[in-house]
Amino acid sequence: AAEHQYDFVIVGGGIAGVTCAETLAALEPDARVLIVSASPVVKAVTNLRPVTKLLEEFDVEERPLAEFQRQQRQRSGCGSVSVLHASCTGFNAETRQLRASLANPEPSAAGEAAEVRIGYGELCLCTGASPKLIPQARQHPDLVVGIRDTETVADLSKKLSTCRRVLVVGNGGIATELVYELRNVDVVWAVRQDSIGAVFFDAGAAQFLLPSLARPGGARVDKPGVTKHRRFQLAEDSAPPPLKQQRQQEQQQMRQQFPGSALGPDWSSGFKLSGCVGASSRSAETPTSTATPASAPTSAPTSAPTSAPTSAATLTSAPTSALPSAPTLTPTSASTPAPSSTSASAPTAAPAATAATSAGDAAETRIIYSVEVVSLLSPKEAAELLPTDTTAPTDSWPVFAALSNGELLGVDLIVSATGVTPTALLADGGVGPALDAEGAVAVDRGMRSSLAHVFAAGDACGCAGWSSDGETSSAAEETRLWFQMRLWSQARQTGSFAARCMSAARRGESPPPLDIGFELFTHVTRFFSYKIVLLGLYNAQGLASGEYEALLRVTPGVEYVKCVMHNGRMQGCVLIGETDLEETFENLILNQLDLSQFGEHLLDPGVDIDDYFD
């Protein structure tokens, strides 16, 4: 028999799990709701601000479990959400029981295992996803860092403090933000595609953003903004040293098996992501210059250049056309710096310490397109592979990355930001809910898995089957302009809707129809200090070449507007900068108005689009 019984149990304390629990508490105030979190903190959505009818901005606040529990008890008009700091080890779908291993268990005189059994009426798996690391990470676990949660960012911050050069591998949101936030360290950004931020942008948008990476004189231009997130620091464990050490080891093992909740917006705030190159004059906390927010009319910009300036920041732009399988190694180390527009990088044959000192403020950002990491080598292995006439000292760097373009790159640290893998919780006997091709829990339009009374939301769920799950053509049409990207905005969206479906299941009712939020993909974020709005099929997702056309309006350094048109109707758009077009374009996409009469003049600077379609 279960030791504890709850009406609703949510596994995972991330955005999806907390949103699901709080929504259930509001819908079912008499129900018992439990969050089981492997992390000592949960992530709650705060300061929810509607931008348009469907587009929302919000902050993510980290709260210790005790603080979250106290706040839940003070809520009026809603049920209370309980939290349990434990890692789930499995569940039995037939008996509706969940097994969990307690974190920081009190010592037991009988020496019993600190495991509890929890009975549930409805179960929601919000177990998130784990960061993908490059395959070679196992060879050098201390020199390859993956970013997923607050603890991994803290680990990265600590390791960065002694770094001169960092290799960032990946081209998604985390990698794109990280490259911009890094200070006082030479950055080499290796991407598989032929443009940056390919997960979010086309090549045109990437070119618009590229000058923002240039750091003339080592300084980066930031647009002013206010971060409203509160961060908590866990109190020091006051247990006796032997028990404290045991708890730390158990928590470390738990973090490796059950990663913490995914990062939310502005994840880098509060962390010092700074290396040791010129740290005294380029403080991470105090930008050296400030720019006016991008709100000027569509005229020639007065600040940001249209191309990378000639400075210590080197931004390569010629992509490699192929990914060779057997590279011919070319050393790039402290003695043979990558081509740069100045001589601010490390001098030839200088030892590592001299290289870091001589670089001064001239930290370098270099992008290498269309490459992958082939292997990681120790200094000894790198020396054996280099030509015999090479005089480059290979002991200047702790690890060398052999890239598919033939380059051998010496670095202090490698950050692997190549995506995530959904984390699924197995049922007893090794049988769990059906998974999709990516390893996520496959859910239907009621957020139900293949197991009765088991739901999923957030990064752990897979919605790819919605277009082929036997629903009517009208139902498929409802979500034609929506797709899953495992973003924090979608974590909140799926968590909230899963709660409504679980509430209906408790009452013996069919799942509610999908809400209007699933009719259109929407996401708002910031990259390189620019406001980014993505609506609908913003990159022509699912549209074949020749089926659509793209309308562009670009003011370098101010705004980038792209509309994807199909048969005269807008299917999606990318808005970079303070365009104030998101509400108008959202309506045009949802209503599918025929805009053929405007043609390419739809984005003319002299046409006040929002007033015309108001």
C-alpha positions, 0 to 999 in steps of 0.5 A: 500500500502507498504511504501517501495518497494524492489526487494529483502528482506531478514529477518535476519542479520546472516551469511545466510542473509548477504551472501544472500544479498551480493550475490544478490547485486553482481548478480543484481547490479540494484536491491534494496536489504534490510536486516531486522535485529532484532539485532543491528549488522549483521554477515559478512563473511570475510577472505574466505580461500579455503582449498580444492576445496569444503572446506573453512575456513572463519572468521565471523565479527560482524558489527553494522548496520550503519557500514555495511550500510556505507561499502555497499555504498562503494562497487564498481561494485555491488549494495548496500544493505540497512539495517533496524533495526526492528523485522518482525511481519508477511507477506502477501504472496498474496500482497507480503508485510512484516510488521516490528516493528521498533527498537528504533523508534523516538517518534511520536506526534500522538502516532502511532505504529512504524510499517512499511510495506515493499513490496518485489519482492522475500522474503528470510527467514533467521530467524535462530534458537532459543536455546533449553533450558531444560524444567526446565529452566522456574522454575529458569530463572536467573540460566539457561542460553542458548547460541545462540548469542553474547548477550547471551554469554556476559550475560553468561560471567557476571554471570560466574564471581561469579560462583564456579561450573557450570553444562553444559547440552548438547553434541553439538558443543557449549557445547563442545567448552564451556567446554574447554574454561571455566576457574577458575570454577568447571565444571560438563558436563552432556551428554545424550550419552556415549561419548563427542561431539557425534554430531560430533565424534564417541567414538574413536575420543572422547577418543582421545580428552578427555585428552585435557580436563584435566587441571593439576594444574588448567592449560589448554594447548592451541595451539597457534593461531591467531583470526582475527575477529573484534568485535564492541561495540555499542555506548552508547544511548544518548537519554534522560533517559525516552526514553533510558529506554523505548528503553532498555525494547523494545530491551529486549522484542525483543531479547526474541522474536527474538534472535540474529544471531547465533554464528560463529567460534571462538565465545568465543574469546573476552569474559572472560569465567571465574569463581571465583575459583583461578582466580588470578593465572589462567588468562583467557587471559594468558595461563600458558603454550603453546604447539607446534601445532600438526604437528609431524609425526605419531610416539609416541607423546612427549607431550599429554598423552594417558589418563587423567592424575592424577590431579585436573581435574577429567574425569569420563569415565564409562557411565551409561547404562540406564536412570532411570525414578525415581532417588534415590537422592544422594547429591553432594554439597560443603560438599560431592564432586564428586570422584576425583583423588585428594582432591583439591575440597571443604572440607567436610561441608565447607561453600560456600566461604571457598570451593571456596577459598580452591579450589585454582587453582584446578578447576575440570572438571567432565563428567557424561555420559548417564544422563538427568536433571530430575528436578531443585530444590531450596535449601529448596526443596533439603533439604526436599528430602535428607535423614534425617541423611544427614548433607550436608548444602543445602544453599551453592548452589542457585539451585540443579539439580536432574539427572537421575542417582540419583545424586543431584548436587548443582551448581551456574549456569546451561548452557543449550546447547541442540541444537536449534529450527528453527525460522519460520515467520508466514504469516498473518492469521496464515498461513505460509510456510510448515514446516518440522518435526523440525519446519524449513521452508521446501525448495526444491532444489531451496530453495523455500518454499511452498509459491510463491516468498518466499525462506529460507536459513540458520538454518531456512530452512529444506533440509531433503525433498530433498531425497523424493521431487519427483526428479529423482534418479540421482538428489538424488544421487548428494546429497547422501554425503551431509546432513544438520547440521545447521552449520555456513559453511552451513549458508553461503552455503545455503544463497549464493545458495538462492540468485542465485535462487532468482535472477533467479526467478526475471528474470522468470527463473527456479532455477539453478542446485545445485552447486558442494558444495552440492555434499559433506558435508564439515566442518572445525573447531577447538575443544580443539585446534585441527583442525577438518575436517569432510567430507562426511558421516564421521560418516556413516550417513545413512549406516546400521550397517554391510554395512561399515567398519572404517579404523583408524590411531591414534597417541595420542596427534597428529592426529586421522584419520578415513575413512568410507569405503563401498564396497571398496570406501571411503564415509567419513572421520574424520581428527583431527590434522594437517594431510594434508589429506583433499584434497586427501580424498575429491577427493577420496570421490568425485571420488568414486575410488575403494580402495579395493586393499589397504585394511587396509593398506590405512592408513599405516604411511609408505604410502604417500597417498597424493602423491600416489593419486596426 
